[in-house]
Amino acid sequence: MAEKIHNPQSTIVIGYGSTLRGDDAAGPRVVAAVARWELPGLRAIAVHQLTPELAEPLSQAGMAIFVDARVGGGGVRLHPLRPTDRLSVLDVHIGDPATLLALAHALYGRVPRAWLITLPAHSFELGTSLSPLTRRSLAVARRRIRTLVKRNHRRS
């Protein structure tokens, strides 16, 4: 098996949430738009939930950006992420980005610089569309991602 190479200029963007539950689809919706940018070194992944299989591609990236909906109002929020200090062998279900980063470090020996972007959300009902607040936040989240990606290319 060929060894995977770490690329400091690469960025992985992971949007997670249920596309069937209203505003919870914010992460996957943002990532679908990011994927259409077709920028070199940019990988966009939309998932229902964070899983251990994402640890390997995370370990190869120079930067990771997680995108998710959060309950409540306010604007789009951007937070730096660090791996959690606690990782249990029983963590089969990865519930948050910090745990996934810790798993990448434990399995592959490295983690990228990482950020969490959250979008305000109100409605998580089955089959509903995005609320107006969440819909307006999509463009803001995409702009923040583009800014982070540009900085990563300049930094590396």
N, C-alpha and C positions, 0 to 999 in steps of 0.2 A: 504494500500500500504506500503510495506517495505521501510524503509529509506535507501538510498544509502550511503555507507561508503566511506569516503575519504581514499585513500591509498597513503601515501607519496612516496612509492617506485614505484608506477605505472607510466607508461609513455604512453601518447597518441600521435601518430604521424599522422598528417592529411596532406595528399598531395592533392592539389586541382589544377584544370585546365581541359581543354577540351582534352579528348583523341582523338578527331577527328581533332585537329588543330595543327599538327606538334609539335614544341617544347613546346607548352602549356601542353603537356602530361607529362612533366618532373616530376611534383609533384606526380601524380598518379603512374607513372612508378617506382619511388623511393619507394613509400609506398608499392607497390605490392611486391617488393623484401624484404622489411623490414618485411612484414607479414609472409614471408616464414621462417624467423628466429625462429618463435614459441618460443619466450622467455617468461618466466612467468612475468606477470605484464605489458606486452607490448601489446598495442592495436594499430593496424594500420588501418586507414580509408582513402579510396580514394573517393573524391567527385568532382563533376563538379564545384561547387561553395560553399562558406561558407554559412551556413544557421543557423537560430536560434536554430534548433534542436540539434546542436553540443554543445550548452552551458551546458547542463546537464552532458554529459560525461567529458567535460573539467573541470567542478567543482569538479569532483571526483578524478582527476589525481593529482599526485605530480609534474609532469612535462609535458609540452606540446611542441611538435615540429611541426611547420608548414613548409611545403615544397611547393615551387612554382617556376615557371619560371619568369625571368625578362628580359625585352628587353635590349639587348646590350651584350657586350663582358665581358672580365675579368673572374675571377675565381668564384668558389662557395663562396658565402658570408654567414656569420653567424652573426645574430644580436639578442641581447636580446630584448624581447618584454614586454611592460607594457600595461595594459588596457588604452584605450583612456579616457580622462577626460570628453568627451561629448558623451552622449548617449541619443538619442531621442526616444520617443515612436513611432515615425514614421519610425524607422530603421527596416523595415520589411526585406529588403535585406541587408545582412551583407556582405560588400565588402572587409573587411580586418580583419586580426587576432586581432588587438588591439580592434576593436569594438566588436568582438565576445567575447573576454576576459572580456570586460566591461559588456556585457550582462550576462555572467556567474556570475560575481560578483553581479550584480543587482538582479538576480533571485535566486541564490543559496548561496550567501554570501561568496564565496571564488573563487580564481583563482590560477592555478598552476604557478610555475616558467615556463616561456615560451621563446621560441626561434623561429626565422624565418630563414630558410635556403633558399636561392634563387640560382637558377642555370642560367647561361647565356643562352640567347635564341635569335634566329634570325628569324626563320620561323614560322608563325602562320597561314599558309594557310590551307584551308580545305583539309584533306586527305593526307597531306604530312607526311613523317616519320621524326624522329628527325634529326636535323643537326649534323654534326660530332662534333662540339664544345659541344653541349648539351649532346650528347651520351657519350662523354669522362667525362663529369661532374657527371654523375650518380654515378659512383663508389666513387668519392670524397664525394658526399653528403651522401652516405650510411656509409662511414667511420666516418664522423662527427656525424651522428646519433648514431652509435654504441658507440663512445666515450662519448657522452652526456648521453646515457642510463647507461653506466657503472658508470659514476660519480654520477648519481642519485641514483643508488643502494648503492654506498659507503657512500653517504651523509646521507641517511635516516636511 
